[in-house]
Amino acid sequence: MRVVIAEDLVLLRDGMVRMLTAYGFEVVAAVDDGATLADTLVSLRPDVAVVDVRLPPTFTDEGLRAAIAARRAVPGLPVLILSQYVEQVYARELLGDRAGGVGYLLKDRVGEVREFTEAVRQVAGGGTVMDPDVVAQLLGGGRSAQLATLTQREREVLGVMAEGRSNAAIASRLVITEKAVSKHINSILTKLDLPPSDDDHRRVLAVLAYLGA
Amino acid sequence: MTRALRDVRHMLASTGLGLAALGLLLLTVFALILCVLPPVGGPALSNIARLARRLADRQRRRVEPAIPSPYTADPVRIRDVLLDPTFWRDTAWLLVYGPAGLAAAFVWALWPSGLQGLVTPILYRLLPASADLTFQALPITSPTRSYIAVGMGAVVLVAAYFLPRWYRLGEARLSRWLLSPTAAARLNARVEQLVETRTAAVDASAAELRRIERDLHDGAQARLVALTMNLGMAEDMFDTDPATAKAMLADARAGAHSAISELRDLVRGIHPPMLADRGLAGAAEALAASSPVPVELDVRLDRRLSAPVESAAYFVLAEALANAIKHAGAAHIGMSVVDESVHIRLRVRDDGRGGADARKGTGLRGIERRLAAFDGTVTVTSPPGGPTQIEAVLPCGS
């Protein structure tokens, strides 16, 4: 699987190249600024890009903007954004084109090596991966009227679902049966007036859209 | 003798200024009349008002102690000029100082006159009788009279020596009366200065916050992320590839050390522990001790200052010392901290290459901005070739 990495700090860039290589990815380019990133993504068309939000020259959201620009040129180009902070606005912008194949994770998640590499694969496969912190923030803010109608268990299921997990993964995380999970999900989608769907990715997008991302 | 010379020079300048004042007064009147035709009168008036300001400022600098300049905005439109009280005060000064300045001519003219008195007997003998020699309204018609003129000349010289002092005192009083900023103007100027320094202080602290955020983001935070990456991989390989896992753990430990020391440096930069524990004196010692270039330290301070003052003073010392080490190529540095009760005087000297310029170095600008918030001042003397001295005076409210 061909990966492009964008990270300005040498220490992290090298670490990430080493780690992804060790886990069977082929790092085709490792860049350190936004302009180069956008060009590289369009010319190399990797299977997935792992991008630090904050890149030179502005050190604000250069990485995110370069990724969004690249996705405009290459629709659906899978991008996993890494950030030192959870920022709802970034998540919303990333999900804006509804094309899927996006992820938004806190930088510290790279330490959970297996989960992280799994997330990279998921995004490359067109899935949507949201950091639990992002989801928690989204769940915490706004839309309280309808969210309040959810039971405690349903809220838990919603949270894990928004992270991009499949029914099986949700079941094992919450230690319930898969059948119970799908029952909860149906109930959630109904309560939130969302169209039912079997596709993990569409389901996540719908939930996130509802949550205001 | 030098004093007499200085006085004569001053009197001559006063005469010149008096002439200029009269000229400008005429021009002012002329421009005011021209104001019935605003397109012509406007520019004329504002230009003449500017000239009057320059002349008045010149006078402000001549008197001792110097009078601060009261001007705020540049006079552009007729309205600005006519509504500006300083314009009317300047004009009043032109009116009064014109004759007063010209009067100085009578004072310095006493010197040639007195000297003429002294040489009257010689003149009497040399000149033909038809020359009608007089001295200070005394017709010199006999040798006796010429000797009287010598006595009178001596008296005139004594007057020429002493009168300028009285003249200068009077001149200073007159100028202070008309040229001093009014209470309102002084208040205005102070408010303006406070706004400026407050903005600088806010900017400085915002820049400081940005620096800290950047240091954390690029430093400790990044190291910790890299560390978790190493730990994660080590954990994953623990069973399958113990050798690699072990190498990664070693990497992780080194990373943790770096993160700790980076955090320590950052904390020291924000508020040095020595400053908190021992005050400025102790922190200055610590600075001197940690310098790679030998520092001769002279601390005459045995009390604690308020925390903001201590912190600003420390910043000045640290910055100036860092400059000397980094840019000056100095072999020897002198650093002193002297308590002068109402303020504290900081001095950092080095024998390096000199040529430090506050406009170029951000470090010196930083010092200026930091001190401005405390009404402190910094003076940099750094001729090319050195030595460089940075002296800061920081009020500390005794």
Interface residues (C-beta under 8 A of the other chain):
Chain A: L9 L11 L12 G15 M16 M19 A22 R54 F59 Q84 K107 D108 V110 G111 E112 V113 R114 F116
Chain B: R214 H217 D218 Q221 A222 R223 L224 V225 A226 L227 T228 M229 N230 L231 G232 M233 E235 D236
